[in-house]
């Protein structure tokens, strides 16, 4: 018979696995790039998506730090869009292999 702490640990592990699986399924993007250039898709998955995700995370941290200044200047929406929403869109809603929305 297991004690309550072992059950709690087991429930925590199962919950963590379920959350990770759901996050993986929720982040899937079923759109595809031009099938003639699979190298673009590989580059996107291996380099661009992780880079955009890191930009989203760091942008969120910088946004929290800059929030008092943005609030006093009245530019909270513009600051949030620049630091968080634009990299998040490039990470999660852009079709695989499509770099047109992130290149200047």
C-alpha positions as a printed Julia matrix, in Angstrom:
104×3 Matrix{Float64}:
  0.0    0.0     0.0
  1.37   3.4    -0.99
  1.5    6.27    1.43
 -0.13   9.59    0.58
  3.16  11.29   -0.41
  3.91   8.62   -3.01
  0.41   9.03   -4.43
  0.85  12.79   -4.57
  4.17  12.41   -6.38
  2.62   9.98   -8.87
 -0.35  12.3    -9.49
  2.03  15.22  -10.02
  4.06  13.25  -12.56
  0.95  12.18  -14.45
 -0.44  15.72  -14.46
  2.89  17.06  -15.73
  2.98  14.52  -18.57
 -0.61  15.32  -19.56
  0.11  19.07  -19.55
  3.23  18.67  -21.68
  1.33  16.52  -24.17
 -1.54  19.01  -24.38
  0.87  21.9   -24.86
  2.52  20.01  -27.69
 -0.81  19.35  -29.37
 -2.05  22.9   -28.87
  1.08  24.4   -30.41
  0.87  22.38  -33.6
  0.6   24.35  -36.76
 -0.96  22.3   -39.54
 -0.22  24.78  -42.31
  2.65  24.01  -44.63
  5.11  25.94  -46.7
  5.78  25.41  -50.36
  6.42  21.67  -50.71
  9.27  22.41  -53.13
 11.46  23.81  -50.35
 11.57  21.5   -47.31
 14.79  23.17  -46.15
 12.77  26.28  -45.25
 10.46  24.18  -43.06
 13.4   22.49  -41.32
 15.09  25.83  -40.73
 11.88  27.26  -39.38
 11.3   24.4   -36.95
 14.93  24.09  -35.86
 15.97  27.76  -35.66
 13.28  30.36  -36.26
 10.52  29.03  -34.0
 12.77  28.56  -30.94
 14.29  32.0   -31.58
 10.87  33.63  -31.86
  9.74  31.84  -28.7
 12.76  33.16  -26.8
 12.04  36.63  -28.16
  8.48  36.32  -26.85
  9.66  35.26  -23.38
 12.35  37.94  -23.12
  9.96  40.54  -24.57
  7.43  39.68  -21.87
 10.07  40.14  -19.17
 11.16  43.48  -20.62
  7.51  44.52  -20.97
  6.88  43.87  -17.26
  9.96  45.93  -16.37
  8.96  48.75  -18.74
  5.26  48.7   -17.8
  5.4   51.6   -15.31
  7.13  53.8   -17.87
  4.75  52.75  -20.64
  1.76  53.4   -18.38
  2.88  56.93  -17.55
  3.52  57.73  -21.2
  0.25  56.13  -22.36
  1.91  53.64  -24.68
  1.08  50.32  -22.99
 -0.69  48.86  -26.05
  2.09  49.8   -28.46
  4.77  48.5   -26.07
  2.91  45.19  -25.56
  2.43  44.79  -29.29
  6.1   45.42  -30.04
  7.64  43.37  -27.24
  5.2   40.48  -26.81
  2.48  40.14  -29.45
  4.6   40.46  -32.59
  7.09  37.74  -31.56
  4.21  35.57  -30.29
  2.45  35.81  -33.64
  5.68  34.9   -35.41
  6.03  31.89  -33.12
  2.52  30.46  -33.0
  0.39  31.65  -35.92
  2.81  31.92  -38.84
  2.7   29.05  -41.39
  5.72  26.74  -41.32
  8.47  27.91  -43.65
  6.82  31.29  -44.29
  9.27  34.03  -43.29
  7.49  36.9   -45.05
  5.89  38.18  -41.85
  9.16  38.34  -39.87
 11.5   39.75  -42.49
 11.65  43.52  -42.98
